[in-house]
Amino acid sequence: MTAKFMLYFVVTMIVIWAMQSVNINSLFKKNCNPLQARIMYFLMGLSMIYLITNFILDVVSSVKIL
């Protein structure tokens, strides 16, 4: 459980760092509510964290099986 938590922490830091390079203003409509844009940006970050962490865990478990 500790390794999984640490992996989530590391991936979270990497995703936050990587998402800073995205120009969020160009992703959304001109007259979009700023709260909607922030929530969408937050949900995209959570999705990326979840998917990347589970991908790494699946790869590690697959390598252990082989």
Backbone as numpy.savetxt, mean C-alpha at the origin, in Angstrom:
# Nx Ny Nz CAx CAy CAz Cx Cy Cz
4.01 -14.36 14.22 3.19 -13.16 14.22 4.05 -11.91 14.22
5.17 -11.94 14.88 6.05 -10.78 14.94 6.64 -10.47 13.58
7.02 -11.50 12.84 7.60 -11.28 11.53 6.58 -10.67 10.58
5.33 -11.09 10.70 4.28 -10.54 9.86 4.04 -9.07 10.19
4.04 -8.74 11.46 3.88 -7.34 11.87 5.03 -6.49 11.36
6.25 -7.00 11.48 7.41 -6.25 11.00 7.36 -6.06 9.49
6.90 -7.09 8.77 6.77 -6.97 7.33 5.73 -5.92 6.97
4.60 -5.91 7.68 3.59 -4.87 7.45 4.17 -3.48 7.69
4.95 -3.34 8.74 5.56 -2.05 9.06 6.51 -1.59 7.96
7.38 -2.50 7.51 8.35 -2.15 6.47 7.63 -1.80 5.16
6.66 -2.61 4.79 5.93 -2.35 3.55 5.15 -1.05 3.65
4.60 -0.74 4.82 3.89 0.52 5.01 4.82 1.70 4.77
6.02 1.65 5.31 6.98 2.73 5.11 7.35 2.88 3.63
7.52 1.76 2.94 7.88 1.80 1.53 6.73 2.35 0.70
5.50 1.94 1.00 4.34 2.43 0.25 4.13 3.92 0.47
4.28 4.38 1.72 4.15 5.82 1.98 5.21 6.59 1.21
6.43 6.11 1.22 7.51 6.76 0.48 7.23 6.78 -1.02
6.73 5.67 -1.55 6.47 5.57 -2.99 5.27 6.43 -3.40
4.26 6.50 -2.55 3.06 7.28 -2.91 3.31 8.78 -2.86
4.37 9.21 -2.21 4.70 10.63 -2.20 5.13 11.12 -3.58
5.53 10.21 -4.44 5.97 10.61 -5.78 4.80 10.78 -6.75
3.59 10.41 -6.33 2.42 10.49 -7.21 1.81 11.88 -7.09
1.55 12.50 -8.25 0.86 13.79 -8.27 -0.63 13.51 -8.13
-1.12 13.65 -6.91 -2.51 13.29 -6.62 -3.49 14.20 -7.36
-3.09 15.43 -7.66 -3.99 16.37 -8.31 -4.34 15.94 -9.73
-3.44 15.23 -10.37 -3.71 14.81 -11.75 -4.56 13.54 -11.81
-4.75 12.86 -10.68 -5.51 11.61 -10.67 -7.02 11.83 -10.59
-7.43 12.96 -10.04 -8.84 13.17 -9.76 -9.43 14.28 -10.62
-10.74 14.35 -10.66 -11.44 15.37 -11.44 -11.13 16.75 -10.89
-11.38 17.77 -11.72 -11.10 19.15 -11.32 -11.97 19.59 -10.15
-13.25 19.31 -10.18 -14.17 19.79 -9.15 -14.46 18.72 -8.10
-13.50 17.87 -7.84 -13.69 16.78 -6.89 -13.59 17.32 -5.45
-14.39 16.76 -4.58 -14.34 17.09 -3.16 -12.98 16.63 -2.60
-12.23 17.51 -1.94 -10.92 17.11 -1.42 -10.97 15.94 -0.44
-12.05 15.85 0.32 -12.19 14.74 1.27 -12.30 13.41 0.52
-13.04 13.40 -0.57 -13.15 12.18 -1.38 -11.79 11.78 -1.93
-11.02 12.75 -2.39 -9.70 12.45 -2.95 -8.77 11.88 -1.87
-8.82 12.44 -0.68 -7.97 11.96 0.41 -8.35 10.54 0.82
-9.65 10.29 0.90 -10.11 8.96 1.27 -9.70 7.94 0.21
-9.84 8.30 -1.05 -9.45 7.39 -2.13 -7.94 7.13 -2.09
-7.15 8.15 -1.86 -5.70 8.02 -1.76 -5.33 7.11 -0.58
-6.02 7.28 0.55 -5.80 6.45 1.73 -6.15 4.99 1.45
-7.29 4.76 0.80 -7.71 3.40 0.49 -6.77 2.73 -0.52
-6.26 3.50 -1.47 -5.28 2.94 -2.41 -4.01 2.53 -1.66
-3.60 3.33 -0.70 -2.42 2.99 0.10 -2.63 1.73 0.91
-3.79 1.63 1.56 -4.09 0.43 2.35 -4.12 -0.81 1.46
-4.71 -0.67 0.29 -4.78 -1.80 -0.64 -3.39 -2.24 -1.07
-2.54 -1.28 -1.38 -1.18 -1.62 -1.79 -0.41 -2.30 -0.66
-0.56 -1.80 0.55 0.12 -2.41 1.70 -0.33 -3.86 1.88
-1.63 -4.08 1.84 -2.18 -5.43 2.01 -1.70 -6.37 0.91
-1.80 -5.93 -0.33 -1.44 -6.79 -1.46 0.05 -7.12 -1.49
0.89 -6.13 -1.26 2.34 -6.36 -1.29 2.77 -7.28 -0.15
2.25 -7.04 1.04 2.61 -7.87 2.19 2.18 -9.32 1.97
0.96 -9.52 1.52 0.49 -10.89 1.30 1.22 -11.56 0.15
1.61 -10.80 -0.86 2.41 -11.38 -1.94 3.75 -11.88 -1.40
4.41 -11.07 -0.60 5.70 -11.48 -0.04 5.54 -12.70 0.86
4.50 -12.71 1.70 4.26 -13.86 2.57 3.96 -15.12 1.76
3.19 -15.00 0.69 2.90 -16.16 -0.16 4.14 -16.68 -0.85
4.99 -15.78 -1.32 6.23 -16.21 -1.98 7.13 -16.94 -0.98
7.24 -16.40 0.21 8.08 -17.04 1.23 7.52 -18.42 1.60
6.23 -18.53 1.78 5.64 -19.84 2.12 5.76 -20.82 0.96
5.68 -20.35 -0.27 5.84 -21.24 -1.43 7.27 -21.75 -1.54
8.22 -20.91 -1.23 9.62 -21.32 -1.28 9.89 -22.35 -0.20
9.28 -22.20 0.96 9.45 -23.18 2.04 8.90 -24.54 1.66
7.81 -24.55 0.90 7.20 -25.82 0.47 8.12 -26.55 -0.51
8.75 -25.81 -1.41 9.63 -26.43 -2.39 10.87 -26.92 -1.70
